[in-house]
Amino acid sequence: MAKDHGPQIKDDEQYEKLREEGLSKQKAARIANTDRQEAGKKGGTSDKYEEWSKDDLYQKAKDVGIDGRSKMSKDQLINALRNH
């Protein structure tokens, strides 16, 4: 049985499984709190990161708090954003 992580986590069992797989607390919580019925219906309309400018990628990395972004290449920024 999964530990109760409080009202901020909707699916404690999924959260724990994701944490065991090595996901950050933030990412595991986002996934565990996603309504499974709605998740497939959502779809981004944003361009793929490869189509973004390096400046736009840098700004997004800044917004989400990725450290070391000023020294990253475009490919490194893309990788960091995808794995954040």
For each residue, the residues with C-beta under 8 A, 3 or more apart:
1:
2: 12 13 15 16
3: 12 16
4: 12
5: 8 9 12 15
6: 9
7:
8: 5 29 33
9: 5 6 12 15 29 32 33
10: 32 33
11: 14 15 32 33
12: 2 3 4 5 9 15 16 32
13: 2 16 17
14: 11 17 18 31 32
15: 2 5 9 11 12 18 19 28 29 31 32
16: 2 3 12 13 19 20
17: 13 14 20 21
18: 14 15 21 23 27 28 31 32
19: 15 16 22 23 25 28
20: 16 17
21: 17 18
22: 19
23: 18 19 27 28 31
24: 27 28 84
25: 19 28 29
26: 29 30
27: 18 23 24 30 31 84
28: 15 18 19 23 24 25 31 32
29: 8 9 15 25 26 32 33
30: 26 27 33 34
31: 14 15 18 23 27 28 34
32: 9 10 11 12 14 15 18 28 29
33: 8 9 10 11 29 30
34: 30 31 38 39
35: 38 39
36: 39
37: 41
38: 34 35 41 42
39: 34 35 36 42
40:
41: 37 38
42: 38 39
43:
44:
45:
46:
47: 51 52
48: 51 52
49: 52 57 77 78 81 82
50: 78
51: 47 48
52: 47 48 49 56 57 60
53: 56 57
54: 57 58 73 74 77
55: 58 59
56: 52 53 59 60
57: 49 52 53 54 60 61 74 77 78 81
58: 54 55 61 62 69 70 72 77
59: 55 56 62 63
60: 52 56 57 63 64 81
61: 57 58 64 66 69 72 77 80 81
62: 58 59 65 66 69
63: 59 60
64: 60 61 81 84
65: 62
66: 61 62 69 77 80 81 84
67:
68: 71 72
69: 58 61 62 66 72 77 80
70: 58
71: 68
72: 58 61 68 69 76 77 80
73: 54 76 77
74: 54 57 77 78
75: 78 79
76: 72 73 79 80
77: 49 54 57 58 61 66 69 72 73 74 80 81
78: 49 50 57 74 75 81 82
79: 75 76 82 83
80: 61 66 69 72 76 77 83 84
81: 49 57 60 61 64 66 77 78 84
82: 49 78 79
83: 79 80
84: 24 27 64 66 80 81
